[in-house]
Structures are given as C-alpha cells and as structure tokens.
Amino acid sequence: MDTAASGPTPRRVLRLSLLAASLLTLALPLAGCGEETAAQTREAPATVARPVQVTSVAYKPREAEKSFVGVVRARREIDLAFRVGGKVVQRKVEVGDLVKAGDVVARMDPEDLRLELESARAELSAATANLAQTAAEDTRYRSLTAKGVASAADLDRKSLAKEEAVGRLERAKRSLELAENRLSYADLVANADGVVVATAVEPGQVVSSGQTIVRVARLDEKEAVVALPETALADARDADAFVTLWAEPGRQIPARLRELSPQAEANSRTYPARFALAGADGAVALGMTATVTLRPRQQQAVARLPLSALIDRGHGPQVFVVEAATRTLAARPVEIAAYTDDSVLLSSGVAEGEEVVTLGVQTLLPGQKVRTARLPGATDVAERLPAGATRAAALEGGQK
C-alpha cells in the first residue's frame, strides 16, 4: 500500500504513453480533413457557377408613347332648321341617310305662306294703281298751276301724294319678294353633301323658326376626338400623332392636332382635343372607335433596368454584365439618365442585348462564374412554385 501511494507504477506509465500516441495518430487525419474542407470552401466562389437572375438590355425612347381612346367625328356638323315657323308635314330622311347639296330633307305646310304671298301680290297691285292715280293728278295740277287756275299749295299736295305712292309701291314689291322667299322656305334643303346623324322632329309637329330638324355631318373632313389629361397637354402640342382603328388595327392614319380646348370640362377634368385625319377614306366611318397615339419627337434612347441592378462600391454606379463567352461577371460603369419610382434609366455603359444581373448584386464579385435565369416576374414565379419553395430553387429551375 505504501508503494502504490508513493507514485505511478511502470505499467501505468506505459498505458498512458500508448493512449497519448493513439490520440495523436487520430488527430493528424482529422486536421488534414479540416484543412482540405477549408481549401475547398475558399475555392468554391471561383469554381462553382452561381445562379443569378438577369434581364436583356433594350434601348427605347425615354418617353413612352401615350395612347388615348376616342371616336371619329366629322369636323363640321350642321343643324338644319326651317327659317319660318309652322307645321312639319314630311321628313324625307332618316339617321344614316346620305344627302347631297340641294336635296329636300323635310317639308312644312305651305298654306299659310301661300296666303301671305297672295296678300303681298294684292298689295302690289293696289300700290301700282295708287301710283298711277297720284301721278296723273300731279301732271294735271302742274298744267293748271302754269295757267294760274290752281294754287301752288294744291300742286305741292299732289306732288307729295305721288311720292308717297312711289314709296308704297316699293314697299309692296319688297313684301312680295319676302313672301315668295318665305314660301320657298317651306322646303328644308341640305346645303352640303353629308350624312344624317340625328333627327329632332317628327311629321305633324309644330316647330318654330330656327328649331333643329335634322343634323347633317359633312364627310369631306374627319377628326378623332379624345379627352386628354392635363399631363398630356404638352405632348399633344409637340408630339407626332397617328390614329389606329379597332376595325383596322394594322392601319395607321397620320393625324394633326387641330383644336385643343383651353379649359377642362367640369365633370371629367379633361381637355377635349380634335385631331384632323389626313387622307381618311370611306372606310373610316363616323362613330368608329379611334386610338390616338402621341409619339414624342427627338428624344433620348435609354435602357430601363430595375433599381436592384445598380451597385456603387465607391467607384460610381455600376451594373454586373454576364460575359457571353465565359459566363462570368464583369462590372460595367454606367451613365444614369434619370431615376423613376422603381427603375433606373441608363444612357450608356451597356450594349443592346447584353444580360444584366437584376437581383443580389451586393453579394457578387467581378469574374465570378454564374448560371443565368430569366424570371418574367416575382408574382408569376411565386404562383408556379410549390409551397415552401425557395428563391434559389426558382433560380435553379430557370437556369440555362
């Protein structure tokens, strides 16, 4: 007992030595395995292709075309009305009928107008007879005055009566002309070629002078009428315009702003605008739905990219471009034309058709090898993915 308490025995020392040697032998392979794993981890970014989302660069005009829907109208619409009041006995046209200048579109009862004409003729006959009588008396009294039989006062009265008869005859002639004109107004005549677009009365209705009977639209000039918001007023004045029809979607008709209202409508707060259609033929019918497109002139071409594609690490704004040959990343300095709410407009720095990384650019490095994926939109991708799928899985599914 005293010997065991005084210190370790040779056999115990031998066991401890063997145990230490075994532990050292096991530690050396484990250390080598850890160094190999760390080395592989350091090499992974350079050798393993990382999936990234990209979009192709496309240069387009900075200001997009603006389109507004309206209708085709005639530049001139004429309200035809009788020039005298009376009872309408016939309306010879309906909506959609073509009329030519001189065609009768409606008739009024002419009986009262014919009576007025007969009265005017009778008045003319009486005025003519009165003038003949007063003229004869004036001649006779001049002869008597010269012989000293009649006084000068009597001659003056006869002369004044003659002058009054002359004026009465002229008035009767004018009344007869007016009566003849009024009788001719019983026929309502179209004064230009066109198409009837509206009717306002029916036969048997009593109308007053100037009341609209039919509305005729002239076909020589056609326009597209649209309502413009206040943000499009400058474009309407300066941009090139063309019109497309729903009936002929492949046809573009040159248009020119002819009239822009200086005041907005009270209800819609929009400004009515009329665009004249150059060369509109018979296929462009009145009332057709027309789309007026405004195309800005002489504007800068820019590439529109998401804001997430832009990165700045102290050397100015850059984007990552995927080199087509090596499928590696290259950092490109870019010139920014403008920012919008969700995108950036580039004026230079990238070429048409190049692929630019749009997500996760903060974690990427130049020269890194990548696999590209095109996603039409986050919403579409989310709808196609199964529940619980990750964004990395989506990128793997869309890689090429």
C-alpha positions in Angstrom: 0.0 0.0 0.0 2.8 2.4 0.7 4.4 1.6 -2.7 1.1 2.4 -4.7 0.7 5.6 -2.9 4.2 6.8 -3.5 3.8 7.1 -7.3 2.7 5.6 -10.6 3.9 2.1 -11.5 5.8 1.4 -14.6 2.8 -0.4 -16.1 0.5 2.6 -15.6 3.1 4.9 -17.3 3.3 2.5 -20.2 -0.5 2.6 -20.6 -0.6 6.4 -20.5 2.0 6.6 -23.2 0.2 4.3 -25.5 -3.1 6.2 -25.1 -1.4 9.5 -25.9 0.2 8.0 -29.1 -3.2 6.7 -30.2 -4.9 10.1 -29.7 -2.1 11.8 -31.7 -2.5 9.4 -34.5 -6.2 10.0 -34.8 -5.8 13.8 -34.6 -3.5 14.1 -37.6 -6.1 12.7 -40.3 -8.8 14.9 -38.8 -6.7 18.0 -39.0 -5.8 17.2 -42.6 -9.5 16.7 -43.5 -10.4 20.1 -42.0 -7.7 21.9 -44.0 -8.9 20.2 -47.2 -12.5 21.3 -46.5 -11.5 24.9 -45.8 -9.5 25.0 -49.0 -12.5 23.7 -51.0 -14.6 26.4 -49.3 -12.2 29.1 -50.3 -12.2 27.9 -53.9 -15.9 27.5 -54.2 -16.8 31.0 -55.3 -14.3 30.8 -58.2 -15.2 27.4 -59.4 -18.9 26.8 -58.7 -21.4 28.7 -61.0 -23.9 30.7 -59.0 -27.4 31.1 -60.3 -28.5 34.7 -60.9 -31.5 36.5 -62.3 -30.8 38.6 -65.5 -32.6 40.7 -68.0 -31.6 41.8 -71.5 -30.8 45.4 -72.2 -33.0 47.1 -74.7 -32.7 50.8 -75.6 -36.0 52.6 -76.1 -37.2 56.2 -76.3 -37.2 57.8 -72.8 -40.7 59.0 -73.1 -43.0 56.1 -73.9 -45.8 56.6 -76.4 -49.2 57.6 -75.0 -52.5 56.4 -76.3 -56.0 57.8 -75.8 -59.2 56.3 -77.0 -61.8 58.5 -78.7 -64.3 58.4 -81.6 -64.2 59.5 -85.2 -66.3 62.7 -85.8 -66.9 65.0 -88.7 -65.2 68.3 -88.4 -68.4 70.1 -89.4 -71.9 69.1 -88.2 -74.7 71.3 -89.4 -78.0 71.6 -87.7 -80.7 72.2 -90.4 -83.8 74.2 -89.4 -86.7 75.9 -91.1 -86.4 79.7 -91.4 -90.1 80.1 -90.7 -92.4 78.5 -88.2 -95.2 76.1 -89.0 -96.3 72.5 -89.1 -94.0 69.8 -90.4 -95.8 67.6 -92.9 -93.0 65.4 -94.2 -89.5 64.4 -93.1 -87.7 62.7 -96.0 -84.5 61.4 -94.4 -83.6 59.1 -91.5 -80.4 58.7 -89.5 -77.6 57.3 -91.7 -79.0 58.5 -95.0 -76.6 60.2 -97.4 -77.7 63.6 -98.7 -76.3 65.9 -101.3 -76.4 69.7 -101.6 -79.9 70.8 -102.7 -81.7 67.7 -101.5 -85.0 68.3 -99.7 -84.9 66.7 -96.2 -88.2 68.0 -94.8 -91.3 69.9 -95.8 -93.6 72.3 -93.9 -97.3 73.0 -94.6 -97.2 75.9 -97.2 -100.8 77.0 -97.0 -100.3 80.0 -94.6 -97.2 81.0 -96.6 -99.1 80.8 -99.8 -101.8 83.1 -98.4 -99.2 85.6 -97.4 -97.8 85.5 -100.9 -101.3 86.2 -102.4 -101.7 89.1 -100.0 -98.4 90.6 -101.0 -99.4 90.4 -104.6 -102.7 92.2 -104.0 -100.9 94.9 -102.1 -98.5 95.3 -105.0 -101.5 95.7 -107.4 -103.1 98.4 -105.1 -99.8 100.3 -104.8 -99.4 100.2 -108.6 -102.9 101.6 -109.1 -102.4 104.3 -106.5 -99.2 105.5 -108.0 -100.8 105.7 -111.4 -103.6 107.9 -110.0 -101.4 110.2 -108.0 -99.0 110.6 -110.9 -101.9 111.6 -113.2 -103.2 114.2 -110.7 -99.7 115.6 -110.2 -99.4 116.1 -114.0 -102.8 117.8 -114.3 -102.2 120.2 -111.4 -98.9 121.2 -112.8 -100.7 122.2 -116.0 -103.4 124.1 -114.1 -100.8 125.9 -111.9 -99.0 127.0 -115.0 -102.3 128.5 -116.3 -102.9 130.2 -113.0 -106.1 128.2 -112.3 -104.7 126.0 -109.4 -102.6 127.3 -106.5 -99.1 126.3 -105.6 -100.3 124.7 -102.4 -102.6 122.3 -104.3 -99.7 121.3 -106.6 -97.5 120.6 -103.5 -100.1 118.3 -102.0 -100.4 116.4 -105.3 -96.7 116.0 -105.6 -96.3 114.7 -102.1 -99.1 112.2 -102.7 -97.3 110.9 -105.8 -94.0 110.5 -103.8 -95.9 108.6 -101.1 -97.4 106.3 -103.8 -93.9 105.6 -105.1 -92.7 104.6 -101.7 -95.8 102.4 -101.2 -95.1 100.6 -104.4 -91.5 99.9 -103.4 -92.7 98.6 -100.1 -95.2 96.3 -101.8 -92.5 94.9 -104.1 -90.2 94.1 -101.1 -93.1 92.4 -99.3 -93.8 90.3 -102.3 -90.2 89.2 -102.5 -90.3 88.3 -98.8 -93.5 86.3 -99.3 -92.0 84.4 -102.2 -88.9 83.6 -100.1 -90.9 82.5 -97.1 -92.9 80.2 -99.3 -89.7 78.7 -100.6 -88.6 78.1 -97.0 -91.3 75.5 -96.7 -88.8 73.1 -98.2 -85.8 72.4 -95.9 -82.8 71.9 -98.2 -79.4 70.4 -97.4 -76.6 72.9 -98.1 -73.7 70.4 -98.4 -73.0 66.8 -99.0 -73.1 64.6 -95.9 -74.8 62.0 -93.8 -77.7 62.5 -91.4 -76.5 61.8 -87.8 -79.6 62.9 -85.9 -83.3 63.8 -86.3 -85.1 66.1 -83.9 -88.8 66.2 -85.1 -91.5 64.0 -86.5 -94.1 64.8 -89.1 -97.1 66.6 -87.6 -95.0 68.5 -85.1 -95.3 72.4 -85.0 -91.9 74.0 -84.9 -90.6 77.5 -84.5 -88.2 79.3 -86.7 -84.6 78.1 -86.1 -85.6 74.9 -84.3 -83.3 71.9 -85.3 -84.9 69.4 -87.6 -82.0 67.2 -88.7 -78.3 67.2 -88.1 -76.0 66.5 -91.1 -72.3 65.7 -90.8 -70.1 66.7 -93.7 -67.8 63.9 -95.0 -65.1 66.0 -96.5 -63.1 66.3 -93.3 -62.9 63.8 -90.4 -61.4 64.0 -87.0 -60.6 61.9 -83.9 -62.0 63.4 -80.8 -60.3 62.4 -77.5 -60.2 63.7 -73.9 -56.6 64.5 -72.7 -55.5 64.7 -69.0 -53.5 67.8 -68.1 -50.3 65.8 -68.0 -50.6 65.1 -71.8 -51.2 68.7 -73.0 -47.5 69.4 -73.8 -47.2 66.1 -75.6 -50.3 66.8 -77.7 -48.8 70.1 -78.9 -45.3 68.8 -79.7 -45.5 65.1 -80.4 -46.2 63.3 -83.7 -49.7 61.7 -83.7 -51.3 58.9 -85.6 -54.6 57.1 -85.3 -55.5 53.4 -85.3 -59.0 52.0 -85.6 -60.3 48.9 -83.9 -61.9 47.9 -87.2 -58.4 48.1 -88.9 -55.8 47.6 -86.2 -52.9 47.3 -88.7 -53.5 50.7 -90.3 -52.0 53.9 -89.0 -53.6 57.2 -90.2 -51.4 60.3 -89.8 -53.1 62.9 -87.5 -52.6 66.5 -86.7 -53.8 68.4 -83.6 -56.3 70.9 -84.9 -58.1 72.1 -81.8 -57.3 71.8 -78.1 -59.8 73.2 -75.6 -58.3 75.9 -73.3 -60.5 74.8 -70.4 -61.1 71.5 -68.8 -64.6 70.0 -68.7 -66.3 70.4 -65.3 -67.1 66.8 -64.8 -64.2 64.8 -66.1 -61.5 67.5 -65.7 -60.1 66.5 -69.1 -59.4 68.7 -72.1 -61.2 67.8 -75.4 -58.8 67.6 -78.3 -59.6 67.2 -82.0 -57.0 65.6 -84.3 -57.5 66.0 -88.1 -57.2 62.8 -90.0 -55.1 63.1 -93.2 -56.4 61.0 -96.1 -59.3 59.4 -94.2 -61.3 57.5 -96.8 -64.8 55.9 -96.8 -63.6 53.0 -94.6 -63.2 55.5 -91.7 -66.8 55.7 -90.7 -68.2 58.3 -88.3 -68.5 57.0 -84.7 -65.7 54.4 -85.1 -63.5 53.8 -82.0 -60.2 55.5 -82.7 -57.0 55.3 -80.6 -54.8 58.4 -80.9 -51.1 57.7 -80.2 -48.7 60.5 -79.3 -45.1 59.8 -80.1 -42.5 62.3 -78.7 -40.0 63.8 -81.2 -36.2 63.7 -80.9 -36.0 62.0 -77.5 -33.1 60.2 -75.9 -32.9 56.4 -76.1 -32.4 54.8 -72.7 -32.2 51.3 -71.2 -34.7 50.8 -68.3 -33.4 48.5 -65.6 -34.7 47.7 -62.0 -33.1 49.7 -59.2 -31.9 46.4 -57.7 -29.5 46.0 -60.7 -27.5 49.1 -59.7 -24.5 49.0 -57.3 -22.0 51.6 -56.2 -18.9 50.5 -54.2 -17.2 53.9 -54.2 -16.3 54.0 -57.9 -19.5 55.3 -59.3 -22.7 53.5 -60.4 -22.1 50.1 -62.0 -24.0 47.0 -63.1 -22.9 43.4 -63.4 -22.9 42.2 -67.1 -22.7 38.4 -67.9 -20.0 37.9 -70.4 -21.5 35.7 -73.1 -18.3 33.7 -73.9 -17.1 32.8 -70.4 -20.4 33.2 -68.4 -18.6 35.3 -65.9 -19.5 38.6 -64.3 -18.0 41.9 -65.4 -18.6 45.2 -63.6 -19.5 48.0 -66.0 -19.6 51.7 -65.2 -22.9 53.2 -66.5 -24.3 56.7 -67.1 -27.6 57.4 -65.5 -30.1 59.5 -67.3 -32.8 59.5 -64.7 -34.5 57.6 -61.8 -38.1 56.6 -61.5 -40.0 55.1 -58.7 -38.9 51.5 -59.4 -36.3 51.7 -62.1 -33.2 53.5 -63.4 -32.7 54.8 -66.9 -29.2 54.3 -68.4 -27.9 56.4 -71.3 -24.7 54.4 -71.8 -22.4 51.8 -70.4 -24.1 48.6 -71.6 -24.8 47.4 -75.1 -28.1 46.4 -76.7 -28.9 42.7 -75.9 -26.4 42.2 -73.1 -27.5 40.4 -70.0 -27.5 42.4 -66.7 -27.9 40.9 -63.2 -31.0 42.3 -61.6 -31.0 40.8 -58.1 -28.4 40.2 -55.3 -25.7 42.3 -56.9 -24.3 43.2 -53.5 -23.1 39.7 -52.9 -21.4 39.2 -56.3 -17.8 39.7 -57.4 -16.3 40.5 -60.8 -15.0 37.4 -62.6 -17.5 35.1 -60.7 -18.9 32.3 -62.8 -22.7 32.3 -62.9 -25.7 30.5 -64.3 -28.4 32.8 -65.6 -32.1 32.6 -65.1 -34.9 34.7 -66.6 -37.9 35.3 -64.4 -41.0 37.0 -66.0 -41.9 38.5 -62.6 -41.9 37.7 -58.9 -45.6 37.2 -58.9 -45.6 34.7 -61.8 -42.7 32.7 -60.3 -44.4 32.5 -56.9 -47.6 31.2 -58.4 -45.7 28.4 -60.2 -43.6 27.4 -57.2 -44.8 24.7 -54.8 -45.5 25.7 -51.2 -42.3 26.2 -49.2 -40.0 26.5 -52.3 -37.1 29.0 -52.0 -35.9 31.6 -54.4 -32.7 29.6 -55.0 -34.9 26.7 -56.2 -36.7 29.0 -58.6 -33.3 30.2 -60.0 -32.2 26.6 -60.4 -35.4 25.8 -62.3 -34.9 28.7 -64.7 -31.2 28.4 -65.3 -29.7 27.8 -68.7 
